[in-house]
Amino acid sequence: MCLTGILVVKKPVCVRSTFCVKTVRNILGKKIKVGHGGTLDSTASGVLILLIGQATRLSNFVMDMSKCYEVTVQLGSETSTDDESGDVSSEKKWNHVTDDLIDSALCGFLGWRMQTPPNISAVHVNGERAHKLTRAGADITILPKPVYFYKILRTSNLNSEGKVSFKIYCNRGTYIRSFARDLGRIVGTVAHVYSLERTCIGMFKIENSVDFNEITEMKSAFELEQKVLPIQSIKGSYASYTTDKAVFGALSNGLSVAISQVKPIQLPLQTNTSKYATIFYSRSLSICSIVRDKGSFTLKPTVNIINAEDIKQ
């Protein structure tokens, strides 16, 4: 079996996620697939999940994991990109804003809410990326979409320069730049993201990541391979089970099995991932949808990553 696993990268500011993918692919060799589990703005730093080999099939599941960001918001000005990289498009006084006013505003963000992504974003508008249309001078309308905020913590007081920091836990598709823009308007001024770092995706944390600058200095594929985590490392983000060869054989052939046929080894760390379960057999993995069936539950395989040696045993 060729190299398969998960590489947790700490992306620096001003480096594109696609460049990180390309760099890793060049080191490992073009015969090995390399993908990502969700991009990160070039103006942001932090956790970027790269998927190697058969693990590229886990992309959607990694994207579905909850995210944590640490952001500093600048009050008093909006920009064309909703962060520091854009041109100032609007300015407004912010002297009336207090920590209490900000805390009150945060309550309105929690749970499900509709959010309009920035014009400079990867969302599609009439089949084209919004950022391409905007930069080409097109006048576009981006429709709001539902996003979910689990928790928002203010981590600093509003300072004399109009900056205030937060730690934000949210789901897939949430734009922190939109959060900053909307927060500014709610408290009676305007705002944009001053700095942004993604500190975790699911159970993959920044303190356990590999600095991208370290990767660029690696001399061989072997050196990089030592940093790749096995696919089993995904189990912390989903309810996880183990099973025997016969049951896993059924899953690998696309057949559903009763939840009573597998043995639990770990509950999910995040409740939003409860619709999936990971089933392990030796070095192979099946990600299944959990389907309620006549008072019990059935596991329906969605993605199988199979080590050929496990099936031969």
Summary of the structure (lengths in Angstrom):
residues: 313
radius of gyration: 21.7
end to end distance: 14.5
largest distance: 70.0
contacts: 1013
relative contact order: 0.17
helix: 28%
strand: 36%
